[in-house]
Amino acid sequence: MLIDTRTPPPERPAWQPNWRLWSWVAAAIVACVAADSTSGLVAYVLICAALAFVCQAISVVTPSLDGLRQYRQ
């Protein structure tokens, strides 16, 4: 007879938002709204900033692809 003597895993913690991700998303939304209300070069710069904020948000979500570059023995 096999008896499982392992302790059960702790309860899963409640879902907590990733504030780093949501701060980049909020910055992108603000930049898009500001670009919509302006025109010309300012709107172009704000759209470029919104694109940069979206790229930062994506980099927060995706895992690092550095491989073993950070590995030290």
C-alpha positions, 0 to 999 in steps of 0.5 A: 500500500502506498501512503502519500505523506507529502504536505499539500501545497499552500493555497493559491494567493488571490490574483494581484494585478501587475502594476508595472504592466498596467502603468505602461498601458495607462501611459499608452492610453494617455498618449493616444488620447493626447495625440488625438486631441492635438495635430501635427508634429506633436501628435506624431511624437505622442503616437511614437511615445504610445508605441514605445509604451506598448513595447515596454508593456509587452516586454514586461509580459514576455519572459527574458530571452537572454538564455544563459547570458546571466548565468555565472558559476 
